[in-house]
Amino acid sequence: MTRSLWGWGNVKAALDDAAIAGLGDLVTERFGAAPNAPTVPPTPDDVTVPASRIAPPPALAELFTNEPADRYRHGHGQAFRDVVPALHGELTSFPDAVVRPRDAADVGRVLDWCSVNDVVCTPFGGGSSVVGGVRPPDRPNVSLELELLDDVHDIDQTSRLAHLGAGLYGPALEHRLGEHGLTLRHYPQSFEFSTLGGWIATRAGGHFATGPTHIDDLVAGINAVTPTGTWEGRPLPGSGAGPSPDRLLLGSEGTLAVITDAWVRVRRRPVHRSQATVTFGSFETGLGAVRRVVQAGLEPANCRLLDPVEAALNGAGDQATLVLGFESADLPQAGLLDAALDLVRDAGGIVTDGPHHRAGDQSGASSGGGGDWRASFLAGPYLRDGLIRLGMVVETVETAITWDRVDDLVTDVRDALRTARSDLGHEPIVSVRATHAYRDGVAPYFTIIVPGTRGSEVATWDDLKSAAGDVLVASGATITHHHAVGRDHAPWLDRQHPEPFRRALAAAKAELDPAGILNPGVLGLAST
């Protein structure tokens, strides 16, 4: 597989010229104006990077590479404000080297050298950050590529724990667990191109809409290396022994420590699945139905609600659509699905596909409307890249809020996004889906699409993002439900966290990383 130099995923999976042309026709139809001619993506032969400003010591030299394409790909993440300059060859900062440690001891040696020589070190998993989490600073720096830390250290079948290297990518992790009949069942949209360490460092959310969905729920212990020493975790089912060391590293985004391995809670692979698709007269009616399901104590694996615009964009019709599914390794799920469908029918839902019940299938594949949505969901980043090549501004905003305020929040965010840049000449497409549901609230996820002007695409997005972010924080919602903070969300994080907590986090940073070399700027810590 060849990874894209500028955008998402596998080069061979990217939209081809015919698909790009088809997208252009849709853009013309929707906005009444033809998009830009598609930008030709860069190839390794096109890449130029500045001369490296560092010289590694002989003892570490074999871990370092200055290869231009490698440095280019490690010079950005997958945020819109990363991808646009990467596509057009306009990146302004790059790692001076990519460093690939072989084990935790190598990590320690690299951090020691960086601390002494004032070289910034950015831990790099899959590079799928959409919030500027791996964007290098404009000062001597290295990208700490952790892909070689991919060992399976132990599988504890009795306790259902796995001790895994932080560099394991999603597919490899599931394959290795699958050899033992087990699964982590953590499937973020970035699954194919992200790592266990990245999930932990960013507090990633997986595909489960209810129940254990965040990586927080699945981590039993974390090992890490800091510039001042090693951080050894202890896998425990629960503990009341003061503040949790693991909780400090969850969401630390590489600014406190480099996560090297972790114990995670695994389970048997599911074989029983029941699913159905339900439509509603409005997104708000669908939200009420979802609330009834989760507050009844049901925990569907999939409970994704799409508004009519989102449903249309994903080939799932033109009504508010709920994709509902249950799964288990042990028990048939028909009864649980039937109970949920009774609740959603009472709330105004109409079952349009299913129910479908299957057993003995470990593939995880879906059928019917739910399967159509799932396929479109996984292809979404490639569609985004295609639209970006046409000069479109395409990005997302996600959050979480309590049930009593969600209807107003959705309305306010939609209005803010539609009016933030009235000078664009086009009203943006704004769609929303509810991705995760809890007894006390829900996670709305907005997608924004609007034609951009060459050279000002990033500025346009910054204005839209600012308008939405201000609404989120003012409404009491979180600035991010599962995309982490990075550098892009840091201004709003300061308004969300209490001041004493911010001071305590800064003190932890100063203690663990006194030279300030670990990914400065993320979480608003030690900005360069």
C-alpha positions as CSV (number, residue, x, y, z in Angstrom):
1,M,0.0,0.0,0.0
2,T,1.2,3.5,-0.9
3,R,0.2,6.2,1.5
4,S,-0.9,9.6,0.2
5,L,1.7,12.3,0.4
6,W,-0.9,15.1,1.0
7,G,-4.2,13.6,1.9
8,W,-6.1,10.6,3.2
9,G,-5.1,6.9,3.1
10,N,-4.1,4.7,0.3
11,V,-3.3,6.3,-3.1
12,K,-5.0,3.5,-5.0
13,A,-8.3,4.1,-3.1
14,A,-8.4,7.8,-3.9
15,L,-11.1,9.0,-6.4
16,D,-10.0,8.7,-10.0
17,D,-10.4,11.4,-12.7
18,A,-13.8,10.1,-13.7
19,A,-15.1,10.2,-10.1
20,I,-13.6,13.7,-9.7
21,A,-15.4,14.9,-12.9
22,G,-18.7,13.4,-11.5
23,L,-18.2,15.3,-8.3
24,G,-17.6,18.5,-10.3
25,D,-21.0,18.0,-12.0
26,L,-22.7,17.6,-8.6
27,V,-21.0,20.7,-7.3
28,T,-22.2,22.7,-10.3
29,E,-25.7,21.3,-9.9
30,R,-25.9,22.2,-6.2
31,F,-24.2,25.6,-6.2
32,G,-24.9,26.8,-9.7
33,A,-21.3,27.4,-10.5
34,A,-18.6,25.1,-11.8
35,P,-15.8,24.3,-9.4
36,N,-12.1,24.8,-10.0
37,A,-10.3,22.4,-12.3
38,P,-9.0,19.6,-10.1
39,T,-5.5,20.2,-8.6
40,V,-3.1,17.5,-9.6
41,P,-1.8,15.9,-6.3
42,P,2.0,15.9,-5.6
43,T,4.1,12.8,-6.2
44,P,7.4,11.9,-4.5
45,D,9.3,13.4,-7.5
46,D,7.6,16.8,-6.8
47,V,8.5,17.0,-3.2
48,T,11.1,19.5,-2.0
49,V,11.9,20.2,1.7
50,P,14.5,22.5,3.2
51,A,17.8,21.2,4.4
52,S,17.8,19.6,7.8
53,R,18.9,21.7,10.7
54,I,20.0,18.9,12.9
55,A,22.7,16.2,13.0
56,P,22.0,13.2,15.1
57,P,24.7,11.6,17.2
58,P,26.4,8.5,15.7
59,A,24.7,6.3,18.4
60,L,21.3,7.3,17.1
61,A,22.0,7.8,13.4
62,E,20.5,4.5,12.2
63,L,17.1,5.6,13.6
64,F,17.0,8.9,11.6
65,T,16.1,9.5,8.0
66,N,16.1,12.7,6.0
67,E,14.3,11.3,2.9
68,P,12.3,14.2,1.4
69,A,9.0,12.3,0.8
70,D,9.1,10.8,4.3
71,R,9.6,14.3,5.9
72,Y,6.8,15.7,3.7
73,R,4.3,13.1,4.8
74,H,5.2,13.6,8.4
75,G,4.9,17.4,8.0
76,H,1.2,17.5,8.3
77,G,-1.9,15.7,9.6
78,Q,-5.3,15.4,8.0
79,A,-7.1,18.6,9.1
80,F,-8.4,20.7,6.3
81,R,-5.8,23.4,7.2
82,D,-3.1,20.7,6.8
83,V,-4.4,19.0,3.7
84,V,-4.9,22.1,1.5
85,P,-1.3,23.4,1.8
86,A,0.0,19.9,1.5
87,L,-1.9,19.4,-1.8
88,H,-0.6,22.7,-3.2
89,G,3.0,22.4,-2.1
90,E,2.6,25.2,0.4
91,L,3.6,23.6,3.7
92,T,5.8,26.0,5.6
93,S,7.4,23.7,8.3
94,F,8.7,20.2,8.2
95,P,10.4,17.7,10.5
96,D,14.1,17.9,10.2
97,A,14.2,14.2,10.4
98,V,11.9,11.2,10.9
99,V,13.0,9.0,13.7
100,R,11.9,5.4,14.1
101,P,12.7,3.9,17.5
102,R,12.7,0.1,17.8
103,D,11.7,-0.1,21.4
104,A,11.1,2.0,24.6
105,A,14.8,2.2,25.3
106,D,15.3,3.9,21.9
107,V,12.5,6.3,22.7
108,G,14.3,7.3,25.9
109,R,17.6,7.9,24.1
110,V,15.9,10.1,21.5
111,L,14.1,12.1,24.2
112,D,17.4,12.6,26.1
113,W,19.1,13.9,23.0
114,C,16.2,16.2,22.0
115,S,16.1,17.6,25.6
116,V,19.8,18.4,25.6
117,N,19.8,19.9,22.1
118,D,16.5,21.8,22.3
119,V,15.0,19.8,19.4
120,V,11.2,19.4,19.5
121,C,9.9,15.8,19.3
122,T,6.4,15.1,17.9
123,P,5.1,11.6,18.5
124,F,3.6,10.3,15.3
125,G,1.2,7.3,15.0
126,G,-0.8,7.1,11.8
127,G,-0.7,10.9,11.2
128,S,-4.5,11.0,11.0
129,S,-5.0,13.9,13.3
130,V,-7.7,16.3,12.1
131,V,-6.9,19.0,14.7
132,G,-3.3,19.9,14.0
133,G,-2.0,17.4,16.5
134,V,1.2,16.4,14.5
135,R,1.8,19.8,12.7
136,P,5.5,20.5,13.3
137,P,6.7,23.9,14.7
138,D,9.0,26.2,12.8
139,R,12.1,25.3,14.8
140,P,14.4,22.3,14.8
141,N,12.2,19.2,15.3
142,V,11.9,15.5,14.6
143,S,8.9,13.4,14.0
144,L,9.0,10.3,16.2
145,E,7.4,7.6,14.0
146,L,6.3,4.8,16.3
147,E,5.3,2.1,13.7
148,L,8.1,-0.3,14.9
149,L,6.6,-0.5,18.4
150,D,4.1,-3.0,17.1
151,D,4.7,-6.1,19.3
152,V,2.0,-8.3,20.8
153,H,3.5,-8.7,24.2
154,D,0.9,-10.9,25.8
155,I,-2.6,-12.2,25.5
156,D,-4.4,-13.0,28.7
157,Q,-7.4,-15.1,27.8
158,T,-8.5,-15.6,31.4
159,S,-8.7,-11.9,32.2
160,R,-9.5,-10.9,28.6
161,L,-6.6,-8.5,28.5
162,A,-4.0,-7.9,25.7
163,H,-0.7,-6.2,26.2
164,L,0.0,-4.5,22.8
165,G,2.6,-2.1,21.3
166,A,1.5,1.4,20.7
167,G,2.5,1.3,17.0
168,L,0.0,-1.3,16.0
169,Y,-2.3,-0.1,13.3
170,G,-6.0,-1.0,13.5
171,P,-6.0,-3.8,10.9
172,A,-2.9,-5.4,12.2
173,L,-4.1,-5.2,15.8
174,E,-7.4,-6.8,14.9
175,H,-5.7,-9.5,12.9
176,R,-3.4,-10.4,15.7
177,L,-6.2,-10.5,18.2
178,G,-8.3,-12.5,15.7
179,E,-5.8,-15.3,15.8
180,H,-7.0,-15.8,19.4
181,G,-10.7,-15.4,18.6
182,L,-10.6,-11.9,20.2
183,T,-11.3,-8.3,19.2
184,L,-10.8,-4.9,20.7
185,R,-13.9,-3.7,18.7
186,H,-12.6,-0.1,18.5
187,Y,-13.2,1.1,15.0
188,P,-12.8,4.9,14.5
189,Q,-13.3,6.1,11.0
190,S,-9.5,6.4,10.8
191,F,-9.1,2.7,11.8
192,E,-7.1,1.6,8.8
193,F,-4.6,4.5,9.2
194,S,-4.3,5.0,12.9
195,T,-2.6,3.2,15.8
196,L,-3.3,2.1,19.3
197,G,-1.0,4.7,20.8
198,G,-2.7,7.4,18.7
199,W,-6.1,6.3,19.9
200,I,-5.0,6.5,23.6
201,A,-3.2,9.8,23.2
202,T,-6.2,11.4,21.6
203,R,-9.0,9.7,23.6
204,A,-10.4,8.4,20.4
205,G,-14.0,7.3,19.9
206,G,-14.8,4.1,18.2
207,H,-17.8,2.9,16.1
208,F,-19.9,1.7,19.1
209,A,-22.7,4.3,19.5
210,T,-23.4,3.2,23.1
211,G,-21.7,1.3,25.8
212,P,-17.9,0.9,25.6
213,T,-17.0,3.1,22.7
214,H,-14.2,5.4,23.8
215,I,-10.7,4.1,24.1
216,D,-10.9,5.3,27.7
217,D,-13.3,2.4,28.3
218,L,-10.9,-0.2,26.9
219,V,-7.6,0.8,28.5
220,A,-6.5,-1.1,31.5
221,G,-2.9,0.2,31.9
222,I,-0.4,2.3,30.0
223,N,3.4,2.3,29.7
224,A,5.2,5.4,28.5
225,V,8.5,7.2,28.4
226,T,8.9,10.8,29.5
227,P,11.9,13.1,29.2
228,T,12.4,12.6,33.0
229,G,11.9,8.8,33.2
230,T,9.7,5.8,32.4
231,W,6.0,5.6,33.3
232,E,4.9,2.1,34.2
233,G,1.2,1.2,34.2
234,R,-0.5,-1.6,36.1
235,P,-3.5,-3.3,34.6
236,L,-6.4,-3.4,37.1
237,P,-10.1,-3.9,36.7
238,G,-10.7,-0.9,39.0
239,S,-9.0,1.1,41.6
240,G,-9.6,3.8,44.1
241,A,-6.0,4.6,44.7
242,G,-6.0,8.3,44.1
243,P,-6.0,10.1,40.7
244,S,-5.3,7.6,37.9
245,P,-2.0,7.7,36.1
246,D,-3.7,6.3,33.0
247,R,-6.2,9.1,33.0
248,L,-3.5,11.7,32.8
249,L,-2.0,10.1,29.7
250,L,-5.4,9.5,28.0
251,G,-5.8,12.6,25.8
252,S,-2.3,13.9,26.5
253,E,-1.6,14.1,22.8
254,G,2.1,13.5,23.0
255,T,2.9,16.5,25.1
256,L,3.5,14.7,28.4
257,A,4.9,11.4,27.4
258,V,5.4,9.0,24.5
259,I,3.1,6.0,24.9
260,T,5.0,2.8,24.0
261,D,2.5,0.0,24.9
262,A,-0.7,-0.6,26.8
263,W,-3.0,-3.3,28.3
264,V,-6.4,-3.2,26.7
265,R,-9.7,-5.0,27.5
266,V,-10.6,-7.4,24.7
267,R,-13.6,-9.6,24.1
268,R,-14.7,-12.5,22.0
269,R,-15.6,-11.6,18.4
270,P,-19.3,-11.1,17.9
271,V,-21.3,-13.6,15.8
272,H,-24.9,-12.6,16.5
273,R,-26.1,-9.5,14.8
274,S,-29.6,-7.9,14.4
275,Q,-30.1,-4.6,12.6
276,A,-32.7,-2.4,11.0
277,T,-33.1,1.1,9.4
278,V,-35.7,3.5,10.6
279,T,-36.8,6.9,9.1
280,F,-38.4,9.9,10.8
281,G,-40.3,13.0,9.8
282,S,-37.5,15.2,11.3
283,F,-34.0,14.9,12.9
284,E,-35.5,16.2,16.1
285,T,-38.0,13.4,16.2
286,G,-35.3,10.9,15.6
287,L,-33.2,12.4,18.5
288,G,-36.2,11.8,20.8
289,A,-36.4,8.2,19.7
290,V,-32.7,7.6,20.3
291,R,-33.1,9.1,23.8
292,R,-35.9,6.7,24.6
293,V,-33.7,3.7,23.5
294,V,-30.7,4.5,25.6
295,Q,-32.6,5.7,28.6
296,A,-34.5,2.4,28.6
297,G,-31.2,0.7,29.3
298,L,-30.7,-0.7,25.8
299,E,-27.1,-0.4,24.4
300,P,-27.2,-0.9,20.6
301,A,-23.8,-1.2,19.0
302,N,-24.9,1.1,16.2
303,C,-27.4,3.9,16.8
304,R,-26.4,6.5,14.2
305,L,-29.0,9.1,13.3
306,L,-28.6,11.1,10.0
307,D,-30.5,14.2,9.2
308,P,-32.1,14.4,5.7
309,V,-29.1,16.2,4.2
310,E,-26.6,13.7,5.7
311,A,-28.7,10.8,4.6
312,A,-28.7,12.1,1.0
313,L,-25.0,12.7,1.0
314,N,-24.4,9.1,2.1
315,G,-26.8,7.5,-0.3
316,A,-29.3,6.5,2.5
317,G,-32.4,8.4,1.2
318,D,-33.8,11.8,1.8
319,Q,-35.3,11.5,5.3
320,A,-33.9,11.5,8.8
321,T,-32.6,8.0,9.1
322,L,-31.6,5.9,12.1
323,V,-29.2,2.9,11.6
324,L,-29.8,0.6,14.5
325,G,-28.0,-2.6,15.3
326,F,-27.2,-5.0,18.2
327,E,-24.4,-7.6,18.3
328,S,-23.0,-10.2,20.7
329,A,-20.5,-13.0,20.9
330,D,-22.9,-15.1,23.0
331,L,-26.6,-14.4,22.6
332,P,-29.0,-13.8,19.8
333,Q,-30.0,-10.1,19.6
334,A,-33.4,-10.3,18.0
335,G,-35.2,-9.6,21.2
336,L,-33.2,-6.5,22.0
337,L,-33.7,-5.1,18.5
338,D,-37.4,-5.8,18.7
339,A,-37.6,-3.9,22.0
340,A,-35.7,-1.0,20.5
341,L,-38.0,-0.9,17.4
342,D,-41.1,-0.8,19.6
343,L,-39.7,2.3,21.3
344,V,-38.7,4.1,18.1
345,R,-42.1,3.3,16.5
346,D,-43.8,4.8,19.5
347,A,-41.7,7.9,19.0
348,G,-42.7,8.3,15.3
349,G,-40.3,6.1,13.5
350,I,-41.0,3.9,10.4
351,V,-38.9,0.8,9.9
352,T,-37.9,0.9,6.2
353,D,-35.3,-2.0,6.2
354,G,-35.2,-5.1,8.3
355,P,-35.1,-6.3,10.9
356,H,-32.3,-8.6,9.8
357,H,-30.9,-11.3,12.1
358,R,-27.7,-13.2,11.5
359,A,-25.6,-15.7,13.4
360,G,-22.2,-17.3,12.9
361,D,-20.8,-14.4,11.0
362,Q,-17.6,-12.7,12.3
363,S,-17.1,-10.4,9.3
364,G,-18.8,-7.3,10.8
365,A,-20.3,-6.5,7.4
366,S,-23.7,-4.9,7.2
367,S,-26.5,-5.3,4.7
368,G,-29.3,-3.0,3.5
369,G,-29.5,0.7,4.3
370,G,-27.1,0.3,7.2
371,G,-24.5,-1.3,5.0
372,D,-24.9,1.4,2.4
373,W,-24.3,4.1,5.1
374,R,-21.3,2.2,6.5
375,A,-19.6,1.9,3.1
376,S,-20.2,5.6,2.5
377,F,-18.8,6.4,6.0
378,L,-15.5,4.6,5.4
379,A,-15.2,6.3,1.9
380,G,-15.9,9.7,3.4
381,P,-12.3,10.9,3.7
382,Y,-11.6,10.0,0.1
383,L,-14.7,12.0,-1.0
384,R,-13.5,14.9,1.1
385,D,-10.1,14.9,-0.7
386,G,-11.8,14.8,-4.1
387,L,-13.8,17.9,-3.2
388,I,-10.7,19.6,-1.9
389,R,-9.0,19.0,-5.2
390,L,-11.9,20.9,-6.8
391,G,-11.3,23.9,-4.5
392,M,-14.1,23.2,-2.1
393,V,-14.1,23.9,1.6
394,V,-15.0,20.6,3.3
395,E,-14.6,20.0,7.0
396,T,-16.5,18.8,10.1
397,V,-17.3,19.9,13.6
398,E,-18.3,17.4,16.3
399,T,-19.4,17.8,20.0
400,A,-21.5,16.4,22.8
401,I,-24.2,18.0,24.9
402,T,-27.0,17.0,27.3
403,W,-30.4,16.0,25.9
404,D,-32.2,19.1,27.2
405,R,-30.1,21.4,25.1
406,V,-29.3,19.4,21.9
407,D,-32.2,20.8,19.7
408,D,-31.2,24.4,20.4
409,L,-27.5,23.6,19.8
410,V,-28.1,22.0,16.4
411,T,-30.2,24.9,15.3
412,D,-27.7,27.5,16.6
413,V,-24.7,25.7,15.0
414,R,-26.5,25.4,11.7
415,D,-27.4,29.1,11.7
416,A,-23.9,30.1,12.7
417,L,-22.3,28.1,9.9
418,R,-24.8,29.3,7.3
419,T,-24.3,33.0,8.1
420,A,-20.6,33.2,9.1
421,R,-19.3,33.9,5.6
422,S,-22.2,35.6,3.8
423,D,-19.6,37.1,1.5
424,L,-18.9,33.7,-0.1
425,G,-21.8,34.0,-2.5
426,H,-23.1,30.5,-1.7
427,E,-24.8,29.2,1.4
428,P,-22.9,26.2,2.7
429,I,-24.3,22.7,2.8
430,V,-24.6,21.9,6.5
431,S,-25.5,18.3,7.5
432,V,-25.6,16.7,10.9
433,R,-25.6,13.2,12.3
434,A,-25.8,11.9,15.9
435,T,-22.9,9.5,16.2
436,H,-22.9,8.4,19.9
437,A,-25.8,8.3,22.4
438,Y,-25.7,8.3,26.2
439,R,-28.4,8.3,28.9
440,D,-27.6,12.0,29.6
441,G,-26.8,13.3,26.2
442,V,-25.7,12.8,22.6
443,A,-22.9,13.7,20.2
444,P,-23.9,15.7,17.1
445,Y,-21.4,15.8,14.2
446,F,-21.7,18.5,11.5
447,T,-20.3,18.4,8.0
448,I,-19.8,21.7,6.1
449,I,-19.3,22.0,2.3
450,V,-19.0,25.3,0.3
451,P,-17.0,26.5,-2.7
452,G,-13.8,28.2,-1.7
453,T,-11.5,30.7,-3.4
454,R,-8.0,29.6,-4.3
455,G,-5.6,30.9,-1.8
456,S,-8.2,31.7,0.9
457,E,-9.6,28.2,1.5
458,V,-8.0,27.9,4.9
459,A,-9.0,31.4,6.0
460,T,-12.6,30.6,5.0
461,W,-12.6,27.4,7.1
462,D,-11.0,29.2,10.1
463,D,-13.9,31.7,10.0
464,L,-16.5,28.9,9.9
465,K,-14.7,26.9,12.6
466,S,-14.6,30.0,14.8
467,A,-18.3,30.6,14.5
468,A,-19.2,27.1,15.3
469,G,-16.7,26.8,18.1
470,D,-18.0,29.9,19.8
471,V,-21.5,28.5,19.7
472,L,-20.4,25.2,21.2
473,V,-18.6,26.6,24.2
474,A,-21.3,29.2,24.8
475,S,-23.9,26.5,24.8
476,G,-22.1,24.4,27.4
477,A,-21.2,21.7,24.8
478,T,-17.6,20.3,24.5
479,I,-15.3,21.7,21.8
480,T,-14.6,18.1,20.8
481,H,-16.3,14.7,21.5
482,H,-13.6,12.5,19.9
483,H,-11.3,14.4,17.6
484,A,-8.9,15.5,20.3
485,V,-7.7,19.1,20.8
486,G,-4.4,19.4,19.0
487,R,-3.6,23.0,18.1
488,D,-6.8,23.9,16.3
489,H,-9.1,23.4,19.3
490,A,-6.8,24.9,21.9
491,P,-8.4,28.4,22.0
492,W,-11.8,26.9,23.0
493,L,-10.3,24.4,25.4
494,D,-9.1,27.3,27.5
495,R,-12.7,28.4,27.9
496,Q,-13.9,24.9,28.7
497,H,-11.4,23.9,31.4
498,P,-11.4,25.5,34.8
499,E,-8.4,27.8,35.4
500,P,-7.0,25.7,38.3
501,F,-7.0,22.6,36.1
502,R,-5.2,24.5,33.4
503,R,-2.5,25.5,35.8
504,A,-2.2,21.9,37.2
505,L,-1.9,20.6,33.6
506,A,0.8,23.1,32.8
507,A,2.6,22.1,36.0
508,A,2.5,18.4,35.0
509,K,4.0,19.4,31.6
510,A,6.8,21.3,33.3
511,E,7.6,18.4,35.6
512,L,7.5,15.6,33.0
513,D,9.1,17.7,30.1
514,P,11.2,20.4,31.7
515,A,12.9,21.3,28.4
516,G,9.5,21.6,26.7
517,I,10.4,19.4,23.7
518,L,7.4,17.1,23.6
519,N,4.8,18.3,21.0
520,P,4.5,21.9,22.3
521,G,1.4,23.8,21.4
522,V,-1.1,20.9,21.6
523,L,-3.7,21.3,24.4
524,G,-2.5,24.9,24.5
525,L,0.6,23.9,26.5
526,A,3.9,25.6,26.0
527,S,3.1,27.1,22.6
528,T,6.1,27.9,20.4
